Amino acid sequence: MPVKAKNTTSKSKSAKQKPAKSRKNIKKTNLTKLYNHMNKLSSDAVDNEIMKRFKILIDTCEEDLPKIHIDTLISEPKAADTSVFPEGLLPYVKHFIYMVKRNKASKK
């Protein structure tokens, strides 16, 4: 009895799987919210350069930060606990706190 030929028209397992999301498609709303607040406070070339680097970091990072940490930082920057932020974001968080202090000092 002859052997049956395999069906070549069926899809393979890899073709049936959904494509993985790329990092560009993941929305990082909390980091973007912090970026927008920092952008409003930026006043010189140094701030603009830091903002460029922060935007690149937001685009390349894989996960967003918890909303509660960002909201606490924005509402009470002096009282915010900076130890909850990842080491890579810490310079930007500290610069945001500096920008808020500078903005309050310039208004007086």
N, CA, C and O atoms as CSV, one atom per row, in Angstrom:
chain,resi,resn,atom,element,x,y,z
A,1,MET,N,N,0.842,-1.171,0.000
A,1,MET,CA,C,0.000,0.000,0.000
A,1,MET,C,C,0.891,1.239,0.000
A,1,MET,O,O,1.821,1.323,0.803
A,2,PRO,N,N,0.625,2.215,-0.894
A,2,PRO,CA,C,1.470,3.411,-0.979
A,2,PRO,C,C,1.261,4.338,0.227
A,2,PRO,O,O,0.181,4.384,0.817
A,3,VAL,N,N,2.320,5.071,0.573
A,3,VAL,CA,C,2.288,6.024,1.685
A,3,VAL,C,C,1.633,7.310,1.211
A,3,VAL,O,O,1.912,7.800,0.117
A,4,LYS,N,N,0.756,7.849,2.054
A,4,LYS,CA,C,0.070,9.086,1.698
A,4,LYS,C,C,1.021,10.266,1.812
A,4,LYS,O,O,1.864,10.313,2.707
A,5,ALA,N,N,0.882,11.201,0.913
A,5,ALA,CA,C,1.705,12.418,0.944
A,5,ALA,C,C,1.179,13.359,2.032
A,5,ALA,O,O,-0.023,13.423,2.287
A,6,LYS,N,N,2.093,14.078,2.661
A,6,LYS,CA,C,1.698,15.032,3.696
A,6,LYS,C,C,1.016,16.234,3.070
A,6,LYS,O,O,1.341,16.638,1.953
A,7,ASN,N,N,0.099,16.780,3.775
A,7,ASN,CA,C,-0.624,17.955,3.311
A,7,ASN,C,C,0.309,19.163,3.395
A,7,ASN,O,O,0.751,19.516,4.488
A,8,THR,N,N,0.607,19.784,2.304
A,8,THR,CA,C,1.517,20.937,2.270
A,8,THR,C,C,0.789,22.258,2.326
A,8,THR,O,O,1.428,23.310,2.376
A,9,THR,N,N,-0.534,22.232,2.319
A,9,THR,CA,C,-1.283,23.492,2.332
A,9,THR,C,C,-1.650,23.964,3.731
A,9,THR,O,O,-2.094,25.100,3.889
A,10,SER,N,N,-1.479,23.133,4.744
A,10,SER,CA,C,-1.838,23.572,6.098
A,10,SER,C,C,-0.772,24.526,6.635
A,10,SER,O,O,0.400,24.453,6.267
A,11,LYS,N,N,-1.211,25.408,7.502
A,11,LYS,CA,C,-0.297,26.398,8.069
A,11,LYS,C,C,0.519,25.764,9.181
A,11,LYS,O,O,0.044,24.890,9.907
A,12,SER,N,N,1.735,26.217,9.297
A,12,SER,CA,C,2.581,25.723,10.381
A,12,SER,C,C,2.185,26.401,11.690
A,12,SER,O,O,1.443,27.383,11.682
A,13,LYS,N,N,2.675,25.882,12.804
A,13,LYS,CA,C,2.337,26.441,14.115
A,13,LYS,C,C,2.806,27.877,14.254
A,13,LYS,O,O,2.113,28.705,14.846
A,14,SER,N,N,3.966,28.176,13.719
A,14,SER,CA,C,4.492,29.538,13.846
A,14,SER,C,C,3.665,30.544,13.053
A,14,SER,O,O,3.572,31.710,13.436
A,15,ALA,N,N,3.071,30.104,11.964
A,15,ALA,CA,C,2.252,31.006,11.164
A,15,ALA,C,C,0.911,31.278,11.842
A,15,ALA,O,O,0.302,32.322,11.608
A,16,LYS,N,N,0.442,30.346,12.680
A,16,LYS,CA,C,-0.830,30.526,13.365
A,16,LYS,C,C,-0.723,31.447,14.567
A,16,LYS,O,O,-1.716,32.052,14.970
A,17,GLN,N,N,0.462,31.564,15.145
A,17,GLN,CA,C,0.644,32.397,16.323
A,17,GLN,C,C,0.527,33.867,15.964
A,17,GLN,O,O,0.870,34.292,14.861
A,18,LYS,N,N,0.032,34.629,16.930
A,18,LYS,CA,C,-0.085,36.074,16.724
A,18,LYS,C,C,1.300,36.700,16.771
A,18,LYS,O,O,2.154,36.249,17.534
A,19,PRO,N,N,1.534,37.726,15.973
A,19,PRO,CA,C,2.839,38.380,16.026
A,19,PRO,C,C,3.036,39.092,17.357
A,19,PRO,O,O,2.094,39.648,17.921
A,20,ALA,N,N,4.247,39.070,17.845
A,20,ALA,CA,C,4.556,39.733,19.115
A,20,ALA,C,C,4.499,41.238,18.938
A,20,ALA,O,O,4.843,41.774,17.884
A,21,LYS,N,N,4.052,41.914,20.007
A,21,LYS,CA,C,3.988,43.371,19.945
A,21,LYS,C,C,5.392,43.941,19.968
A,21,LYS,O,O,6.243,43.490,20.735
A,22,SER,N,N,5.625,44.905,19.148
A,22,SER,CA,C,6.921,45.570,19.195
A,22,SER,C,C,6.907,46.589,20.326
A,22,SER,O,O,5.842,46.971,20.812
A,23,ARG,N,N,8.080,47.024,20.739
A,23,ARG,CA,C,8.173,47.966,21.857
A,23,ARG,C,C,7.570,49.319,21.508
A,23,ARG,O,O,7.140,50.049,22.400
A,24,LYS,N,N,7.532,49.659,20.245
A,24,LYS,CA,C,6.976,50.953,19.844
A,24,LYS,C,C,5.465,51.006,20.067
A,24,LYS,O,O,4.917,52.087,20.278
A,25,ASN,N,N,4.783,49.858,20.024
A,25,ASN,CA,C,3.332,49.842,20.142
A,25,ASN,C,C,2.848,49.905,21.586
A,25,ASN,O,O,1.673,50.181,21.829
A,26,ILE,N,N,3.722,49.657,22.536
A,26,ILE,CA,C,3.322,49.675,23.936
A,26,ILE,C,C,3.260,51.124,24.410
A,26,ILE,O,O,4.234,51.870,24.301
A,27,LYS,N,N,2.108,51.504,24.934
A,27,LYS,CA,C,1.953,52.879,25.411
A,27,LYS,C,C,2.480,52.982,26.827
A,27,LYS,O,O,2.153,52.168,27.691
A,28,LYS,N,N,3.286,53.975,27.047
A,28,LYS,CA,C,3.824,54.234,28.383
A,28,LYS,C,C,3.241,55.558,28.865
A,28,LYS,O,O,3.927,56.579,28.908
A,29,THR,N,N,1.971,55.517,29.222
A,29,THR,CA,C,1.236,56.743,29.530
A,29,THR,C,C,1.778,57.455,30.758
A,29,THR,O,O,1.787,58.686,30.804
A,30,ASN,N,N,2.230,56.703,31.753
A,30,ASN,CA,C,2.708,57.349,32.977
A,30,ASN,C,C,4.035,58.062,32.756
A,30,ASN,O,O,4.231,59.178,33.237
A,31,LEU,N,N,4.943,57.422,32.031
A,31,LEU,CA,C,6.217,58.085,31.718
A,31,LEU,C,C,5.985,59.278,30.794
A,31,LEU,O,O,6.656,60.302,30.919
A,32,THR,N,N,5.045,59.148,29.876
A,32,THR,CA,C,4.730,60.255,28.974
A,32,THR,C,C,4.121,61.422,29.743
A,32,THR,O,O,4.362,62.582,29.409
A,33,LYS,N,N,3.343,61.121,30.760
A,33,LYS,CA,C,2.755,62.164,31.608
A,33,LYS,C,C,3.858,62.945,32.327
A,33,LYS,O,O,3.815,64.174,32.386
A,34,LEU,N,N,4.837,62.235,32.867
A,34,LEU,CA,C,5.976,62.895,33.515
A,34,LEU,C,C,6.756,63.718,32.502
A,34,LEU,O,O,7.177,64.836,32.799
A,35,TYR,N,N,6.950,63.170,31.305
A,35,TYR,CA,C,7.656,63.890,30.238
A,35,TYR,C,C,6.935,65.197,29.900
A,35,TYR,O,O,7.581,66.231,29.728
A,36,ASN,N,N,5.627,65.162,29.806
A,36,ASN,CA,C,4.860,66.370,29.464
A,36,ASN,C,C,4.968,67.438,30.555
A,36,ASN,O,O,5.074,68.627,30.252
A,37,HIS,N,N,4.940,67.019,31.814
A,37,HIS,CA,C,5.105,67.980,32.908
A,37,HIS,C,C,6.503,68.582,32.897
A,37,HIS,O,O,6.674,69.778,33.132
A,38,MET,N,N,7.494,67.754,32.626
A,38,MET,CA,C,8.866,68.264,32.550
A,38,MET,C,C,9.021,69.227,31.372
A,38,MET,O,O,9.723,70.234,31.469
A,39,ASN,N,N,8.361,68.907,30.268
A,39,ASN,CA,C,8.456,69.752,29.085
A,39,ASN,C,C,7.870,71.137,29.352
A,39,ASN,O,O,8.384,72.132,28.841
A,40,LYS,N,N,6.810,71.211,30.141
A,40,LYS,CA,C,6.209,72.506,30.492
A,40,LYS,C,C,7.147,73.345,31.353
A,40,LYS,O,O,7.139,74.573,31.274
A,41,LEU,N,N,7.959,72.671,32.179
A,41,LEU,CA,C,8.856,73.381,33.082
A,41,LEU,C,C,10.211,73.696,32.461
A,41,LEU,O,O,10.975,74.473,33.034
A,42,SER,N,N,10.531,73.118,31.312
A,42,SER,CA,C,11.857,73.333,30.724
A,42,SER,C,C,12.017,74.779,30.276
A,42,SER,O,O,11.109,75.379,29.701
A,43,SER,N,N,13.208,75.323,30.559
A,43,SER,CA,C,13.403,76.741,30.265
A,43,SER,C,C,14.713,77.054,29.568
A,43,SER,O,O,14.898,78.180,29.105
A,44,ASP,N,N,15.625,76.106,29.478
A,44,ASP,CA,C,16.904,76.419,28.834
A,44,ASP,C,C,17.386,75.232,28.005
A,44,ASP,O,O,16.713,74.205,27.912
A,45,ALA,N,N,18.555,75.390,27.409
A,45,ALA,CA,C,19.098,74.375,26.510
A,45,ALA,C,C,19.431,73.074,27.237
A,45,ALA,O,O,19.299,71.989,26.670
A,46,VAL,N,N,19.859,73.186,28.485
A,46,VAL,CA,C,20.179,71.985,29.257
A,46,VAL,C,C,18.910,71.165,29.485
A,46,VAL,O,O,18.920,69.942,29.344
A,47,ASP,N,N,17.833,71.836,29.832
A,47,ASP,CA,C,16.551,71.140,30.010
A,47,ASP,C,C,16.110,70.469,28.716
A,47,ASP,O,O,15.636,69.333,28.734
A,48,ASN,N,N,16.261,71.156,27.607
A,48,ASN,CA,C,15.851,70.583,26.323
A,48,ASN,C,C,16.674,69.349,25.977
A,48,ASN,O,O,16.138,68.382,25.436
A,49,GLU,N,N,17.953,69.369,26.277
A,49,GLU,CA,C,18.815,68.216,26.006
A,49,GLU,C,C,18.417,67.034,26.898
A,49,GLU,O,O,18.382,65.890,26.444
A,50,ILE,N,N,18.123,67.315,28.147
A,50,ILE,CA,C,17.678,66.256,29.059
A,50,ILE,C,C,16.344,65.683,28.591
A,50,ILE,O,O,16.109,64.478,28.689
A,51,MET,N,N,15.481,66.543,28.085
A,51,MET,CA,C,14.182,66.081,27.587
A,51,MET,C,C,14.351,65.158,26.376
A,51,MET,O,O,13.635,64.165,26.249
A,52,LYS,N,N,15.291,65.483,25.492
A,52,LYS,CA,C,15.556,64.619,24.334
A,52,LYS,C,C,15.997,63.232,24.791
A,52,LYS,O,O,15.518,62.219,24.281
A,53,ARG,N,N,16.911,63.197,25.752
A,53,ARG,CA,C,17.417,61.917,26.249
A,53,ARG,C,C,16.330,61.133,26.985
A,53,ARG,O,O,16.269,59.906,26.895
A,54,PHE,N,N,15.488,61.841,27.702
A,54,PHE,CA,C,14.395,61.189,28.427
A,54,PHE,C,C,13.396,60.581,27.443
A,54,PHE,O,O,12.890,59.483,27.675
A,55,LYS,N,N,13.114,61.272,26.371
A,55,LYS,CA,C,12.189,60.760,25.357
A,55,LYS,C,C,12.749,59.493,24.709
A,55,LYS,O,O,12.010,58.540,24.463
A,56,ILE,N,N,14.040,59.483,24.437
A,56,ILE,CA,C,14.678,58.290,23.872
A,56,ILE,C,C,14.573,57.132,24.861
A,56,ILE,O,O,14.298,55.997,24.472
A,57,LEU,N,N,14.791,57.421,26.120
A,57,LEU,CA,C,14.699,56.383,27.150
A,57,LEU,C,C,13.279,55.838,27.259
A,57,LEU,O,O,13.089,54.633,27.422
A,58,ILE,N,N,12.291,56.710,27.170
A,58,ILE,CA,C,10.892,56.268,27.220
A,58,ILE,C,C,10.595,55.339,26.049
A,58,ILE,O,O,9.924,54.320,26.215
A,59,ASP,N,N,11.091,55.688,24.869
A,59,ASP,CA,C,10.829,54.872,23.679
A,59,ASP,C,C,11.516,53.512,23.743
A,59,ASP,O,O,11.011,52.540,23.179
A,60,THR,N,N,12.651,53.429,24.416
A,60,THR,CA,C,13.401,52.175,24.436
A,60,THR,C,C,13.091,51.285,25.629
A,60,THR,O,O,13.366,50.086,25.581
A,61,CYS,N,N,12.527,51.835,26.696
A,61,CYS,CA,C,12.254,50.999,27.864
A,61,CYS,C,C,11.066,50.084,27.573
A,61,CYS,O,O,10.211,50.390,26.742
A,62,GLU,N,N,11.034,48.963,28.276
A,62,GLU,CA,C,10.030,47.954,27.989
A,62,GLU,C,C,8.759,48.113,28.806
A,62,GLU,O,O,7.680,47.744,28.343
A,63,GLU,N,N,8.867,48.657,30.015
A,63,GLU,CA,C,7.694,48.736,30.880
A,63,GLU,C,C,7.458,50.162,31.352
A,63,GLU,O,O,8.369,50.987,31.414
A,64,ASP,N,N,6.209,50.415,31.679
A,64,ASP,CA,C,5.816,51.702,32.232
A,64,ASP,C,C,5.928,51.638,33.754
A,64,ASP,O,O,5.969,50.555,34.339
A,65,LEU,N,N,5.975,52.791,34.376
A,65,LEU,CA,C,6.009,52.852,35.837
A,65,LEU,C,C,4.583,52.867,36.386
A,65,LEU,O,O,3.653,53.251,35.677
A,66,PRO,N,N,4.403,52.454,37.638
A,66,PRO,CA,C,3.057,52.507,38.239
A,66,PRO,C,C,2.537,53.937,38.325
A,66,PRO,O,O,3.287,54.871,38.607
A,67,LYS,N,N,1.259,54.086,38.081
A,67,LYS,CA,C,0.620,55.405,38.055
A,67,LYS,C,C,0.748,56.119,39.400
A,67,LYS,O,O,0.921,57.337,39.439
A,68,ILE,N,N,0.664,55.385,40.482
A,68,ILE,CA,C,0.693,56.004,41.810
A,68,ILE,C,C,2.036,56.693,42.069
A,68,ILE,O,O,2.074,57.745,42.708
A,69,HIS,N,N,3.135,56.113,41.582
A,69,HIS,CA,C,4.456,56.731,41.779
A,69,HIS,C,C,4.574,58.032,40.997
A,69,HIS,O,O,5.096,59.023,41.507
A,70,ILE,N,N,4.090,58.029,39.763
A,70,ILE,CA,C,4.162,59.236,38.925
A,70,ILE,C,C,3.252,60.322,39.485
A,70,ILE,O,O,3.641,61.489,39.539
A,71,ASP,N,N,2.047,59.949,39.899
A,71,ASP,CA,C,1.117,60.933,40.454
A,71,ASP,C,C,1.662,61.560,41.732
A,71,ASP,O,O,1.517,62.764,41.944
A,72,THR,N,N,2.286,60.756,42.579
A,72,THR,CA,C,2.892,61.277,43.805
A,72,THR,C,C,4.027,62.233,43.476
A,72,THR,O,O,4.160,63.286,44.099
A,73,LEU,N,N,4.839,61.869,42.502
A,73,LEU,CA,C,5.959,62.716,42.106
A,73,LEU,C,C,5.474,64.052,41.556
A,73,LEU,O,O,6.049,65.095,41.867
A,74,ILE,N,N,4.438,64.031,40.757
A,74,ILE,CA,C,3.941,65.264,40.143
A,74,ILE,C,C,3.226,66.142,41.173
A,74,ILE,O,O,3.396,67.362,41.171
A,75,SER,N,N,2.436,65.537,42.043
A,75,SER,CA,C,1.674,66.339,43.003
A,75,SER,C,C,2.529,66.840,44.161
A,75,SER,O,O,2.356,67.974,44.607
A,76,GLU,N,N,3.436,66.022,44.649
A,76,GLU,CA,C,4.299,66.405,45.771
A,76,GLU,C,C,5.749,66.018,45.472
A,76,GLU,O,O,6.234,65.008,45.981
A,77,PRO,N,N,6.434,66.800,44.663
A,77,PRO,CA,C,7.791,66.400,44.262
A,77,PRO,C,C,8.792,66.348,45.413
A,77,PRO,O,O,9.698,65.514,45.405
A,78,LYS,N,N,8.641,67.216,46.386
A,78,LYS,CA,C,9.596,67.227,47.497
A,78,LYS,C,C,9.397,66.026,48.426
A,78,LYS,O,O,10.357,65.533,49.018
A,79,ALA,N,N,8.175,65.564,48.550
A,79,ALA,CA,C,7.872,64.461,49.451
A,79,ALA,C,C,7.931,63.100,48.769
A,79,ALA,O,O,7.782,62.076,49.436
A,80,ALA,N,N,8.142,63.066,47.471
A,80,ALA,CA,C,8.150,61.801,46.736
A,80,ALA,C,C,9.364,60.960,47.107
A,80,ALA,O,O,10.459,61.478,47.324
A,81,ASP,N,N,9.145,59.663,47.174
A,81,ASP,CA,C,10.218,58.720,47.486
A,81,ASP,C,C,10.921,58.335,46.189
A,81,ASP,O,O,10.347,57.633,45.357
A,82,THR,N,N,12.146,58.785,46.015
A,82,THR,CA,C,12.869,58.521,44.768
A,82,THR,C,C,13.427,57.101,44.701
A,82,THR,O,O,13.872,56.667,43.639
A,83,SER,N,N,13.411,56.371,45.819
A,83,SER,CA,C,13.962,55.013,45.811
A,83,SER,C,C,13.058,54.023,45.079
A,83,SER,O,O,13.502,52.917,44.767
A,84,VAL,N,N,11.815,54.381,44.798
A,84,VAL,CA,C,10.903,53.473,44.104
A,84,VAL,C,C,11.125,53.477,42.592
A,84,VAL,O,O,10.593,52.620,41.887
A,85,PHE,N,N,11.900,54.426,42.092
A,85,PHE,CA,C,12.135,54.527,40.659
A,85,PHE,C,C,13.364,53.713,40.269
A,85,PHE,O,O,14.312,53.609,41.047
A,86,PRO,N,N,13.353,53.140,39.074
A,86,PRO,CA,C,14.528,52.388,38.613
A,86,PRO,C,C,15.755,53.291,38.492
A,86,PRO,O,O,15.634,54.504,38.322
A,87,GLU,N,N,16.912,52.693,38.580
A,87,GLU,CA,C,18.162,53.451,38.573
A,87,GLU,C,C,18.337,54.257,37.282
A,87,GLU,O,O,18.887,55.358,37.313
A,88,GLY,N,N,17.883,53.727,36.169
A,88,GLY,CA,C,18.019,54.424,34.893
A,88,GLY,C,C,17.190,55.690,34.797
A,88,GLY,O,O,17.557,56.620,34.078
A,89,LEU,N,N,16.081,55.736,35.511
A,89,LEU,CA,C,15.190,56.904,35.476
A,89,LEU,C,C,15.473,57.901,36.589
A,89,LEU,O,O,14.953,59.017,36.567
A,90,LEU,N,N,16.276,57.521,37.541
A,90,LEU,CA,C,16.526,58.365,38.707
A,90,LEU,C,C,17.083,59.751,38.363
A,90,LEU,O,O,16.638,60.731,38.961
A,91,PRO,N,N,18.029,59.881,37.436
A,91,PRO,CA,C,18.501,61.240,37.110
A,91,PRO,C,C,17.398,62.150,36.564
A,91,PRO,O,O,17.395,63.352,36.828
A,92,TYR,N,N,16.474,61.583,35.813
A,92,TYR,CA,C,15.389,62.379,35.237
A,92,TYR,C,C,14.373,62.767,36.313
A,92,TYR,O,O,13.811,63.862,36.283
A,93,VAL,N,N,14.147,61.868,37.252
A,93,VAL,CA,C,13.246,62.168,38.370
A,93,VAL,C,C,13.845,63.290,39.221
A,93,VAL,O,O,13.147,64.228,39.606
A,94,LYS,N,N,15.132,63.184,39.507
A,94,LYS,CA,C,15.798,64.218,40.304
A,94,LYS,C,C,15.825,65.550,39.564
A,94,LYS,O,O,15.695,66.606,40.184
A,95,HIS,N,N,15.991,65.510,38.253
A,95,HIS,CA,C,15.981,66.762,37.484
A,95,HIS,C,C,14.580,67.372,37.490
A,95,HIS,O,O,14.443,68.595,37.523
A,96,PHE,N,N,13.539,66.538,37.459
A,96,PHE,CA,C,12.180,67.058,37.548
A,96,PHE,C,C,11.972,67.781,38.873
A,96,PHE,O,O,11.385,68.863,38.905
A,97,ILE,N,N,12.453,67.187,39.973
A,97,ILE,CA,C,12.334,67.827,41.288
A,97,ILE,C,C,13.079,69.151,41.302
A,97,ILE,O,O,12.594,70.135,41.860
A,98,TYR,N,N,14.258,69.177,40.687
A,98,TYR,CA,C,15.030,70.420,40.590
A,98,TYR,C,C,14.272,71.473,39.775
A,98,TYR,O,O,14.254,72.649,40.140
A,99,MET,N,N,13.653,71.051,38.682
A,99,MET,CA,C,12.919,71.990,37.836
A,99,MET,C,C,11.734,72.599,38.581
A,99,MET,O,O,11.441,73.784,38.419
A,100,VAL,N,N,11.058,71.800,39.390
A,100,VAL,CA,C,9.925,72.301,40.176
A,100,VAL,C,C,10.411,73.327,41.195
A,100,VAL,O,O,9.800,74.383,41.360
A,101,LYS,N,N,11.514,73.015,41.878
A,101,LYS,CA,C,12.075,73.955,42.860
A,101,LYS,C,C,12.504,75.254,42.197
A,101,LYS,O,O,12.261,76.340,42.724
A,102,ARG,N,N,13.142,75.138,41.042
A,102,ARG,CA,C,13.581,76.320,40.304
A,102,ARG,C,C,12.403,77.167,39.851
A,102,ARG,O,O,12.459,78.396,39.891
A,103,ASN,N,N,11.352,76.514,39.427
A,103,ASN,CA,C,10.163,77.224,38.955
A,103,ASN,C,C,9.501,77.987,40.114
A,103,ASN,O,O,9.063,79.125,39.944
A,104,LYS,N,N,9.435,77.364,41.268
A,104,LYS,CA,C,8.837,78.029,42.434
A,104,LYS,C,C,9.696,79.196,42.889
A,104,LYS,O,O,9.167,80.227,43.303
A,105,ALA,N,N,11.010,79.049,42.819
A,105,ALA,CA,C,11.915,80.127,43.237
A,105,ALA,C,C,11.843,81.316,42.272
A,105,ALA,O,O,11.959,82.464,42.699
A,106,SER,N,N,11.657,81.054,41.000
A,106,SER,CA,C,11.602,82.142,40.020
A,106,SER,C,C,10.277,82.909,40.086
A,106,SER,O,O,10.219,84.068,39.674
A,107,LYS,N,N,9.225,82.288,40.594
A,107,LYS,CA,C,7.932,82.962,40.718
A,107,LYS,C,C,7.898,83.941,41.873
A,107,LYS,O,O,7.102,84.880,41.872
A,108,LYS,N,N,8.764,83.729,42.867
A,108,LYS,CA,C,8.751,84.615,44.039
A,108,LYS,C,C,9.391,85.932,43.786
A,108,LYS,O,O,9.450,86.773,44.683
